[in-house]
Amino acid sequence: MLETLYLKYRAVMHQRALSILGDHALAEDAVHEAFIRLSRHIGRFERMRSEECRYLCLTIVKNVSLNMLRDRRDTDPLPENLPAIPRDALLGMDITNAVNSLEEGHRQVVLLRLRYGFDTMEAARLLGIKQGTVRSRLSRARKILCEALK
């Protein structure tokens, strides 16, 4: 059963991990860790429909990837001599600062939907809120960001 899941979902799981981590090697590590976790509960998959299996596989690899991203961010020291920031990067810094200035609920929705590529349903499940709330927070956050970046 695990081999079947691996053959069927490995590629899409790798894409999800890559979209979060931005590194192929780390994405592979995340997929492997996700399958290790899945192997502990392999019996549950026999009773699931295909779309439920896919959702669970993607959710687990997403959580593993986010944990890896957080752990890497917490342990990576800054280099002693930081290079000069190119002018093109200044806009990116403005956007990052604007997103970081959003209140927590709006920031979470913006990051999940726009940076990590989760759809409305996935973002709602992750945050424990309704899909309509995700849509309204995203709409409000976009308006706030447009004003902040003028």
C-alpha positions as a Markdown table, in Angstrom:
| # | Residue | x | y | z |
|---|---|---|---|---|
| 1 | Met | 0.0 | 0.0 | 0.0 |
| 2 | Leu | 2.8 | 2.4 | 0.9 |
| 3 | Glu | 4.5 | 1.8 | -2.5 |
| 4 | Thr | 1.3 | 2.5 | -4.3 |
| 5 | Leu | 0.9 | 5.8 | -2.4 |
| 6 | Tyr | 4.5 | 6.7 | -3.2 |
| 7 | Leu | 4.2 | 6.0 | -6.9 |
| 8 | Lys | 0.9 | 7.9 | -7.1 |
| 9 | Tyr | 1.6 | 11.0 | -5.0 |
| 10 | Arg | 5.4 | 11.5 | -4.8 |
| 11 | Ala | 5.5 | 14.0 | -7.6 |
| 12 | Val | 2.7 | 16.2 | -6.4 |
| 13 | Met | 4.0 | 16.0 | -2.8 |
| 14 | His | 7.5 | 17.0 | -4.0 |
| 15 | Gln | 5.9 | 20.0 | -5.8 |
| 16 | Arg | 4.1 | 21.1 | -2.7 |
| 17 | Ala | 7.2 | 20.8 | -0.6 |
| 18 | Leu | 9.3 | 22.6 | -3.2 |
| 19 | Ser | 6.8 | 25.5 | -3.3 |
| 20 | Ile | 7.3 | 25.9 | 0.5 |
| 21 | Leu | 11.0 | 25.2 | 0.8 |
| 22 | Gly | 12.3 | 26.4 | -2.5 |
| 23 | Asp | 15.0 | 23.8 | -2.6 |
| 24 | His | 14.8 | 20.4 | -4.4 |
| 25 | Ala | 17.0 | 18.5 | -1.9 |
| 26 | Leu | 15.0 | 19.8 | 1.1 |
| 27 | Ala | 11.8 | 19.0 | -0.8 |
| 28 | Glu | 13.0 | 15.4 | -1.2 |
| 29 | Asp | 13.8 | 15.2 | 2.5 |
| 30 | Ala | 10.3 | 16.5 | 3.3 |
| 31 | Val | 8.7 | 13.9 | 1.0 |
| 32 | His | 10.7 | 11.1 | 2.6 |
| 33 | Glu | 9.8 | 12.3 | 6.1 |
| 34 | Ala | 6.2 | 12.5 | 5.1 |
| 35 | Phe | 6.2 | 8.9 | 3.9 |
| 36 | Ile | 7.9 | 7.8 | 7.1 |
| 37 | Arg | 5.0 | 9.4 | 9.0 |
| 38 | Leu | 2.4 | 7.9 | 6.6 |
| 39 | Ser | 3.9 | 4.4 | 7.1 |
| 40 | Arg | 3.0 | 4.6 | 10.8 |
| 41 | His | -0.7 | 4.8 | 9.9 |
| 42 | Ile | -0.8 | 2.8 | 6.6 |
| 43 | Gly | -3.8 | 0.8 | 7.7 |
| 44 | Arg | -6.1 | 3.9 | 7.6 |
| 45 | Phe | -5.5 | 4.4 | 3.9 |
| 46 | Glu | -7.2 | 1.2 | 2.9 |
| 47 | Arg | -10.6 | 2.6 | 3.8 |
| 48 | Met | -10.0 | 6.0 | 2.2 |
| 49 | Arg | -11.1 | 7.3 | -1.1 |
| 50 | Ser | -8.4 | 8.4 | -3.5 |
| 51 | Glu | -9.1 | 12.1 | -3.0 |
| 52 | Glu | -8.9 | 11.7 | 0.8 |
| 53 | Cys | -5.5 | 9.9 | 0.4 |
| 54 | Arg | -4.2 | 12.7 | -1.8 |
| 55 | Tyr | -5.4 | 15.4 | 0.7 |
| 56 | Leu | -3.8 | 13.6 | 3.6 |
| 57 | Cys | -0.5 | 13.1 | 1.8 |
| 58 | Leu | -0.4 | 16.7 | 0.8 |
| 59 | Thr | -1.3 | 17.9 | 4.2 |
| 60 | Ile | 1.4 | 15.8 | 5.9 |
| 61 | Val | 4.1 | 16.9 | 3.4 |
| 62 | Lys | 3.0 | 20.5 | 3.8 |
| 63 | Asn | 3.2 | 20.3 | 7.6 |
| 64 | Val | 6.6 | 18.6 | 7.4 |
| 65 | Ser | 7.8 | 21.3 | 5.0 |
| 66 | Leu | 6.6 | 24.2 | 7.2 |
| 67 | Asn | 8.3 | 22.6 | 10.2 |
| 68 | Met | 11.5 | 22.3 | 8.2 |
| 69 | Leu | 11.2 | 25.9 | 7.1 |
| 70 | Arg | 10.6 | 27.1 | 10.6 |
| 71 | Asp | 13.5 | 25.0 | 12.0 |
| 72 | Arg | 15.8 | 26.2 | 9.3 |
| 73 | Arg | 14.9 | 29.8 | 9.9 |
| 74 | Asp | 15.4 | 29.4 | 13.7 |
| 75 | Thr | 18.9 | 27.9 | 13.3 |
| 76 | Asp | 20.4 | 29.6 | 10.2 |
| 77 | Pro | 22.8 | 32.3 | 11.5 |
| 78 | Leu | 23.1 | 35.5 | 9.5 |
| 79 | Pro | 26.4 | 35.9 | 7.7 |
| 80 | Glu | 28.9 | 38.3 | 9.2 |
| 81 | Asn | 29.3 | 40.4 | 6.0 |
| 82 | Leu | 25.9 | 40.9 | 4.4 |
| 83 | Pro | 26.1 | 41.9 | 0.7 |
| 84 | Ala | 24.6 | 45.2 | -0.5 |
| 85 | Ile | 20.9 | 45.0 | -1.4 |
| 86 | Pro | 20.2 | 45.5 | -5.1 |
| 87 | Arg | 17.6 | 48.2 | -5.9 |
| 88 | Asp | 15.2 | 45.6 | -7.4 |
| 89 | Ala | 15.2 | 43.8 | -4.0 |
| 90 | Leu | 14.0 | 47.0 | -2.2 |
| 91 | Leu | 10.5 | 46.5 | -3.6 |
| 92 | Gly | 10.5 | 42.9 | -2.3 |
| 93 | Met | 11.5 | 44.3 | 1.1 |
| 94 | Asp | 8.6 | 46.8 | 1.0 |
| 95 | Ile | 6.2 | 44.0 | 0.2 |
| 96 | Thr | 7.6 | 41.8 | 2.9 |
| 97 | Asn | 7.4 | 44.6 | 5.4 |
| 98 | Ala | 3.8 | 45.4 | 4.4 |
| 99 | Val | 2.8 | 41.7 | 4.7 |
| 100 | Asn | 4.5 | 41.5 | 8.1 |
| 101 | Ser | 2.6 | 44.6 | 9.3 |
| 102 | Leu | -0.7 | 42.9 | 8.7 |
| 103 | Glu | -2.6 | 41.7 | 11.7 |
| 104 | Glu | -2.1 | 37.9 | 12.3 |
| 105 | Gly | -5.3 | 36.6 | 10.8 |
| 106 | His | -4.8 | 38.5 | 7.6 |
| 107 | Arg | -1.1 | 37.7 | 7.4 |
| 108 | Gln | -1.7 | 34.0 | 7.8 |
| 109 | Val | -4.2 | 34.0 | 5.0 |
| 110 | Val | -2.0 | 36.0 | 2.6 |
| 111 | Leu | 1.0 | 33.6 | 3.3 |
| 112 | Leu | -1.0 | 30.4 | 2.9 |
| 113 | Arg | -2.9 | 31.5 | -0.2 |
| 114 | Leu | -0.3 | 33.7 | -2.1 |
| 115 | Arg | 3.1 | 32.5 | -1.0 |
| 116 | Tyr | 2.5 | 28.8 | -0.3 |
| 117 | Gly | -0.2 | 28.3 | -2.9 |
| 118 | Phe | -2.9 | 26.7 | -0.8 |
| 119 | Asp | -6.4 | 26.9 | -2.1 |
| 120 | Thr | -9.2 | 28.5 | -0.1 |
| 121 | Met | -10.4 | 25.2 | 1.3 |
| 122 | Glu | -6.9 | 24.1 | 2.4 |
| 123 | Ala | -6.2 | 27.4 | 4.0 |
| 124 | Ala | -9.5 | 27.3 | 5.9 |
| 125 | Arg | -8.8 | 23.8 | 7.2 |
| 126 | Leu | -5.3 | 24.8 | 8.3 |
| 127 | Leu | -6.5 | 27.9 | 10.1 |
| 128 | Gly | -9.7 | 26.3 | 11.5 |
| 129 | Ile | -11.9 | 29.0 | 9.9 |
| 130 | Lys | -14.6 | 29.0 | 7.2 |
| 131 | Gln | -13.8 | 29.4 | 3.6 |
| 132 | Gly | -15.8 | 32.7 | 3.4 |
| 133 | Thr | -13.6 | 34.1 | 6.2 |
| 134 | Val | -10.4 | 33.2 | 4.2 |
| 135 | Arg | -11.8 | 35.0 | 1.2 |
| 136 | Ser | -12.9 | 38.1 | 3.1 |
| 137 | Arg | -9.5 | 38.3 | 5.0 |
| 138 | Leu | -7.6 | 37.9 | 1.7 |
| 139 | Ser | -9.7 | 40.6 | 0.1 |
| 140 | Arg | -9.2 | 43.0 | 3.0 |
| 141 | Ala | -5.5 | 42.2 | 3.2 |
| 142 | Arg | -5.1 | 43.0 | -0.5 |
| 143 | Lys | -6.7 | 46.4 | 0.0 |
| 144 | Ile | -4.4 | 47.1 | 3.0 |
| 145 | Leu | -1.3 | 46.0 | 1.0 |
| 146 | Cys | -2.3 | 48.2 | -2.0 |
| 147 | Glu | -2.6 | 51.2 | 0.3 |
| 148 | Ala | 0.7 | 50.4 | 2.1 |
| 149 | Leu | 2.6 | 50.1 | -1.1 |
| 150 | Lys | 1.4 | 53.3 | -2.8 |
